[in-house]
Amino acid sequence: MLNISEITVQTELSLRKKFKKNIWCKFTKAINEYELIQPNDKIAVCISGGKDSMIMAKLFQELKRHDKFPFELVFLVMNPGYNTENLNKIKYNAEILSVPITVFDSDIFGSVFHIEKNPCYICARMRRGYLYSKAKELGCNKIALGHHFDDVIETILMGMLYGGQVQTMMPKLHSTNFEGMELIRPLYLVRESDIKHWCSYNNLEFIQCACKFTETCSDIDKDGHSVSKRMETKNLIAEMKKINPQVEKNIFRSVENVNLNTIIAYKNEQGIHNFLDTYNEKER
């Protein structure tokens, strides 16, 4: 049985060695390619207690050790009303992985308990707001969330199939409600299968869903999206991959290679733009 120090060393060594190519290098690639971190940033690494946010915390610690430029980290855990078992599990995992978490309480679960329409969507929005607010209070200018590559391509396809729109989960966003704050997604290029492999390799177990409404909201994920639709999309991608092994990369590349000359309409901050707006001008 390994002690806490040995578990920490083992998990960190695995990121430097066995999982360097598939996890560490993709983490740093996203940071560099999308310019997610700048010198003197103070980043709130938001930990929900699941596998994605915990590995993100370890990757940030590793990045900090490289010390290529100055930046600060706060490992932020919000307790929106978790039961004791789940909260203790989060604290235990943080301890064995040597992640110095800062825990703060909110009453989000209690606030949305009696909301009948889209309670999980409202809960997700409220949690995001609380994280921004606490991070800003602690002097941070960014919050980091643990969305990975699979979340990104599933969101792209879900938007097309169920939302009738082409959009993606962006690698970083300016906050519209908290001036000077940004949201970043450093796991943007990391595959979920590699995160799961890292967990099993190091014999780590994390909470799946700590929401007290799991039984009544089992069709909603942590961001307020339909779990059934996300699972349908995940399964669809898996089936398509059997025919075309490159399908996941192609879905991702589709939002990097948008040709506006072949789009019927698109919208931005200025409104909706139709191809007919400039169609006759191109003939002249």
N, C-alpha and C positions, 0 to 999 in steps of 0.2 A: 504494500500500500504506500503510494507516494505521499509525502507531506506537501504542504502548500507551496513551499519554495521550489520543490522538485516539479510540481505540476506547472508552475509558472515558467520555469526554465524549459520544460518539455514543449509547452505550447508555443513559446516564443521561438525556440530553435526550429520547430516544424515550419513556421512561417518563413524563416531564413533559408531553410534547406529544401525539404520535400515539397512545400507549397509555394516556393519562391516564384516560379514561372506563372502558375495559374492564379495565384491570389496576390502576393506582394507586388509583383511587377504590373499587374493590371490595376491595382490600387494606385500605385505611383503614376502610371500612365494617365489615368483619369485626372489626377490632380494636376499633372503637367499640361495635358492636352486641353483641358477645360479651364485652366487657371483658377483652380478652386481655393488655393491658399496663397496669400501674399504676406510678406514680412510684417511682423508685429500684429498679425491677426490674433484674436482671442476667440477660440472656437468652443462652443458647447457641444460636446459629443453626446447626443441624446440616446440613452440606453433604455429600451423597453423591457429588456430581460430575455429577449429571444436571441437566436443564434446570430442573426445578421448584425444587430447593434453591438453584440459583445465582441465579435471578431473585428468589427470596425474600431472598437476601442483599443484592442490589442495592436491593430495596424497603425493607429495614430501614435501609440506609445513607441512603436518601432521607428516611425518617422521622426518623432521627437529626438530619439537617440542619435539619429544621423546629424541633426543640428546644422543643416546647411544654411538655414536662416532662422531668425528668432520668431517664435510664435508660442502662444500659450494654449493650454487645454483645460477644460472643465468637463468632467464626466458626470453628466446630469441625468438623474433618474427622477421622474415625476411619479408620485403615488396618487393616482386618481381615485383610489378607493379599493385597491387590491385586497384580497383576503390575506390573512397572516401567512398562510402556507406559501403563496406565490411571492409575496414580498420578501419572505425569508429566503426563498430560493434565489431570487435576484441578488440579495445581499451575499449569500453564500458563494455564488458563482463569481461575483466581483472580488470576493476575498481570495478564493483559490487561484484566480487569474491575476491577482495583485493590481486590480483597477480601483483607484481611490475615488469612489463615487460620492457625489453630493446628492442627497435625497431631499425632496421637498414635497409637501402634501397639497392636494387640491381636492375639491369635492365634486369632481365632474360626474362620477357615476351617480351620485345622489341628485345632481342637478338635472340629469337626463332621464332619470328612472321613470317618470310619469309621462314622458313625451312619447306619443304613439306613432307619429309619422317620422320616419328616418332618424330614430334616436342614435344609431351608430354613426351615421354621417355627421350629425351635429356633435356627437362626442369627439369624433376625429378632428373636426374643426376647432373645437374648444381646446383639445389637448395641444394642437399646434400653437394656438394663441398663448396658452399658459407657458409653453416651452420658450417661445419668443420673449415673453414678458420676463420670465425668470432669468433667461440668458442675458438679456439687456441689463437687468438689475445687477447681475454679477460682472458687468463690464465687458461682456462678449459682443462681438459684431457679426458672428455667424453661428448658425446651428447646423449640425451635421446629422443627416438621417441615413438609415441603413438600407435604402432601396438598392437592389442589385440589377444585373443585366436582364434576368428573366422577368423581373417586375416591369422593366422598360419595354421589352418587346411584347409582353402580354398586354400592356396598356395601349400600345400602338394598334394591335390587332383588335382589341376590345372596342376601341374608339371607332374603328371602321365597321365592324360587324354589328355592334349594338348601339353605337352612338351616332352613326352616319357622319363621321367627321375624321379628318386626318390630323392627329396631334400626337405628342409624345410627352413623356415624363422628362423634364429638363434636368440637366446635370447641376444647374444652379439657378436660383431665382432671387430677385430683389423682393423683400417683403413689402406688401402694399399697405400694411397697417402699422408697421414698426419701422420708423425712419432709421436708415443707416444699417439695417439688419439684412442679412442674406441667408438663404438656405442652400446648403451644398449636399451633394450625394456622391461621396468618394468611392462607393462600391459599384458605381455605374457600369463598369466593364467586367465585374467579377461574376462568374456563373454560380448559381445557387447550388448546383451539384458539387462544386468544389468546396463551398462552405460546409455542406453536409459531410463531405469526406473529411474535412479538417476536424469537425466535431467528433465523428466516429473514431478517427485515428487517435485522438487525444482522450477518448472516453468521456466526453463532455455531454451533459444533458441540460437543455435550457427549456424554459417555459414555452408552451405553444401559444396559448392565449390566456391572458390573465384577467380578461374582462368578466365581471360578475354576471353579464347578460348573455354569456356564450350560448346557453341553452335556448334562449328566446330569440337570439340574433345570429343563429348559426349560419345564416345565408349572407352575412355581411363580414367583410374583412376589416383589417385595422385602419384602412383609409375610407371606410364607408362604402366600398364597392361590393357588388354581389359576389359572394364566394362561389356560388354555383356557376355564374358566368365566367369568372376567372378560371375555375377548374375546367370548364368546357374549353376555354381558350388554350389553357395549358395542355390539355389532352389533344386538342386539334393540332397544335404545333408539334407535339410528339409524333402524331400520325403522319404529318406532312414531312417530318424529318426522315421517316423511313423511306420515303420516295426521293427526297432531295436533302442530303445531309447539310447543305448550305443554307437551308431555309431560315434558320434563326439569324444568321449574319445578314441575310438578304432583307429580312424584316427591319432590322436595325438600320441597314444602309439606305433603306427606302426613304427615311426621313432626313438623311444627309444629302440625298440626290434628288430633291424636288425640283422639277422643271416647271417654272411658273408659266411658260409659254404653252404648256399642255394641260393647264388646270382651268376648269370651267369657271370656278370662282374661288376666292380666298378672302379671309378677313384678317384685319389687324386693328391697331388702336384707332385708325382713321375710319374704319367701317368695312363694309363688304365691297369687294372689287370683282366685277364680272368681266370675262374675256371680251364681251361685246363693247365694253367701254373704250377699248383701244383697237378693236378689230379693223375698222376701216382705215385707221391711221397707218397701219402696217402695209396697206395696199399702195399708198402714195409714194 
